Amino acid sequence: MSGTWSNWSGYVTAAPRLVASPADVGELSDLIQTAPGPVRVSGAGHSFTPLVKSQGTIVSLDKMEGLVSHDAEKRQARVRAGTRLGPLMHILQNIGQGLPNMGDIDRQAIGGALGTATHGSGPTLGAYHTQLEAVRLVDGLGKSREFSRAGDQDAIHAIGVALGAFGILSEVTLNNIASYRLRRRKWVLPWADMLRNFETMMSAHRSAEFYYIPFSGHAQFIASDLSDATPTARPLEEDEAGLRTLRSLRTGLAWLPALRRRLIRGAVAKVPAEDYVQDWLNVYASDRQTRFNEMEYHLPFEEGPKALAEVIELTERHFPEVYFPMEVRSVAPDQFWLSPFHNRLTCSIAIHHDAANDPLPFMRAAEPIFRRYGGRPHWGKMHSLRAAELKKLYPRWDDAMAVRRDLDPQNRLVSPYMAELFGIEQ
Ligand SMILES: Cc1cc2nc3c(=O)[nH]c(=O)nc-3n(C[C@H](O)[C@H](O)[C@H](O)COP(=O)(O)OP(=O)(O)OC[C@H]3O[C@@H](n4cnc5c(N)ncnc54)[C@H](O)[C@@H]3O)c2cc1C
């Protein structure tokens, strides 16, 4: 069936000749061999870059979802790669397991989350791909292959973050932890205090992150730590109402910055602190309704505050239309070859722009700041880098590309965008 395809923000659209939802590995393998190319696989379409875009075939794994098996002793679970994170949380909770960490939302498919190195926050907590024990992948020739950490650690490090260009994952085995409970606290503080205490505050909790609220001089800090306490109610989320307030102050007062600042400060000062205890699956994810486009760069941890201070100054001087809070997180180092967290503790900074407006002027102005501090872009979020620049940021780039060539020698999985990104001649 031909059709149209769009990502979550509406910024990336495609008109592929075929949109297909295989029910099993056999059908997936047939598609890779015979469907109009290039063949790109989608998760939930929540990336902001044109990773999934194809004029040939877009494959959805929506029918390939759910639990395959689990090992209670090793706390491992094997799931089909189309499983969305929301259902995955419940599958794991039912077998006494938990994901060690999560990002902001639970809408992604596990295959898609792995594909771009999706992450949450915490100095000792890796991104989703660091949980990988084994994968089943259908390669670019349509052959189903199994790789495991025990059998071939290099292959796992190559394939773990692979943007759907090394093969299509059909099943993944994840190393989980025992189901757990978290105490989550949120409070607002002056930006100057956050900046001064950045390292201590970001390192003092199992998971810590903060949002800088543009034109307010304030940040909202969020800390989560393990807890055995009795669960308490999670307060109703006010993020969407907060965004509406920030947007209306932006719209009404963009050219009266002093008044805008005063009113935002007043509104921010009234944001109540939060403190609750809940099972892990009720803590991480938020409901994001206001559509936006996003850029996120992953920087050496210690460079985070300096880069953020520059981005804030840029925004508040030149981009009065911006109202979305900027999100700042930390991610543990790992060994995966195309992981933006490769071999370094990371501070991730994300900036957002209302999906109704052109994001490019703002993103183009901010990107050089992130790059000057040695940032690597989130694969799924807006950036302008291509192979020549990316290669310099990834010490195992050539090794990764060699594995990719072996798995997809006919470039069946390579779209024009992927060819530019990976420097593949077609
Ligand atoms: C509202 C919102 C909140 C977000 N929050 C976070 C966050 O907290 N942290 C963060 O890091 N990112 C976040 N993101 C970005 C998002 O997590 C990533 O872009 C993620 O890759 C999207 O997953 P998806 O399932 O939608 O995959 P898609 O965007 O559909 O695909 C992503 C990549 O994975 C590949 N892929 C998909 N399935 C497979 C498969 N089975 N086998 C091989 N490759 C596959 C695709 O080809 C593509 O290259 C957010 C995005 C949005 C819109």
PDBQT file of the ligand as one rigid body, heavy atoms in Angstrom, charges set to zero:
ROOT
HETATM    1  C1  LIG A 501       7.954  14.264  22.537  1.00  0.00    +0.000 C 
HETATM    2  C2  LIG A 501       9.314  13.615  22.365  1.00  0.00    +0.000 A 
HETATM    3  C3  LIG A 501      10.080  13.334  23.500  1.00  0.00    +0.000 A 
HETATM    4  C4  LIG A 501      11.343  12.743  23.357  1.00  0.00    +0.000 A 
HETATM    5  N1  LIG A 501      12.080  12.478  24.487  1.00  0.00    +0.000 NA
HETATM    6  C5  LIG A 501      13.325  11.950  24.362  1.00  0.00    +0.000 A 
HETATM    7  C6  LIG A 501      14.112  11.674  25.510  1.00  0.00    +0.000 A 
HETATM    8  O1  LIG A 501      13.694  11.875  26.646  1.00  0.00    +0.000 OA
HETATM    9  N2  LIG A 501      15.371  11.186  25.305  1.00  0.00    +0.000 N 
HETATM   10  C7  LIG A 501      15.876  10.967  24.054  1.00  0.00    +0.000 A 
HETATM   11  O2  LIG A 501      17.027  10.544  23.933  1.00  0.00    +0.000 OA
HETATM   12  N3  LIG A 501      15.128  11.174  22.955  1.00  0.00    +0.000 NA
HETATM   13  C8  LIG A 501      13.873  11.655  23.086  1.00  0.00    +0.000 A 
HETATM   14  N4  LIG A 501      13.111  11.875  21.965  1.00  0.00    +0.000 N 
HETATM   15  C9  LIG A 501      13.637  11.433  20.677  1.00  0.00    +0.000 C 
HETATM   16  C10 LIG A 501      13.217   9.991  20.406  1.00  0.00    +0.000 C 
HETATM   17  O3  LIG A 501      13.330   9.192  21.557  1.00  0.00    +0.000 OA
HETATM   18  C11 LIG A 501      14.125   9.345  19.360  1.00  0.00    +0.000 C 
HETATM   19  O4  LIG A 501      14.130  10.113  18.192  1.00  0.00    +0.000 OA
HETATM   20  C12 LIG A 501      13.703   7.900  19.067  1.00  0.00    +0.000 C 
HETATM   21  O5  LIG A 501      14.587   7.331  18.144  1.00  0.00    +0.000 OA
HETATM   22  C13 LIG A 501      12.288   7.801  18.526  1.00  0.00    +0.000 C 
HETATM   23  O6  LIG A 501      11.861   6.477  18.584  1.00  0.00    +0.000 OA
HETATM   24  P1  LIG A 501      10.802   5.951  17.538  1.00  0.00    +0.000 P 
HETATM   25  O7  LIG A 501      10.348   4.626  18.014  1.00  0.00    +0.000 OA
HETATM   26  O8  LIG A 501       9.803   6.985  17.278  1.00  0.00    +0.000 OA
HETATM   27  O9  LIG A 501      11.755   5.715  16.279  1.00  0.00    +0.000 OA
HETATM   28  P2  LIG A 501      11.766   6.429  14.864  1.00  0.00    +0.000 P 
HETATM   29  O10 LIG A 501      11.939   7.878  15.064  1.00  0.00    +0.000 OA
HETATM   30  O11 LIG A 501      10.611   5.978  14.085  1.00  0.00    +0.000 OA
HETATM   31  O12 LIG A 501      13.120   5.796  14.281  1.00  0.00    +0.000 OA
HETATM   32  C14 LIG A 501      14.352   6.163  14.848  1.00  0.00    +0.000 C 
HETATM   33  C15 LIG A 501      15.479   5.368  14.177  1.00  0.00    +0.000 C 
HETATM   34  O13 LIG A 501      15.433   4.012  14.609  1.00  0.00    +0.000 OA
HETATM   35  C16 LIG A 501      15.384   3.163  13.472  1.00  0.00    +0.000 C 
HETATM   36  N5  LIG A 501      14.583   1.987  13.834  1.00  0.00    +0.000 N 
HETATM   37  C17 LIG A 501      13.297   1.952  14.253  1.00  0.00    +0.000 A 
HETATM   38  N6  LIG A 501      12.920   0.684  14.483  1.00  0.00    +0.000 NA
HETATM   39  C18 LIG A 501      13.984  -0.104  14.196  1.00  0.00    +0.000 A 
HETATM   40  C19 LIG A 501      14.221  -1.517  14.189  1.00  0.00    +0.000 A 
HETATM   41  N7  LIG A 501      13.282  -2.391  14.531  1.00  0.00    +0.000 N 
HETATM   42  N8  LIG A 501      15.451  -1.972  13.809  1.00  0.00    +0.000 NA
HETATM   43  C20 LIG A 501      16.439  -1.117  13.446  1.00  0.00    +0.000 A 
HETATM   44  N9  LIG A 501      16.268   0.231  13.432  1.00  0.00    +0.000 NA
HETATM   45  C21 LIG A 501      15.055   0.725  13.799  1.00  0.00    +0.000 A 
HETATM   46  C22 LIG A 501      14.757   3.999  12.368  1.00  0.00    +0.000 C 
HETATM   47  O14 LIG A 501      15.072   3.525  11.083  1.00  0.00    +0.000 OA
HETATM   48  C23 LIG A 501      15.394   5.342  12.658  1.00  0.00    +0.000 C 
HETATM   49  O15 LIG A 501      16.674   5.404  12.101  1.00  0.00    +0.000 OA
HETATM   50  C24 LIG A 501      11.849  12.440  22.070  1.00  0.00    +0.000 A 
HETATM   51  C25 LIG A 501      11.065  12.698  20.926  1.00  0.00    +0.000 A 
HETATM   52  C26 LIG A 501       9.811  13.291  21.080  1.00  0.00    +0.000 A 
HETATM   53  C27 LIG A 501       8.981  13.585  19.860  1.00  0.00    +0.000 C 
ENDROOT
TORSDOF 0
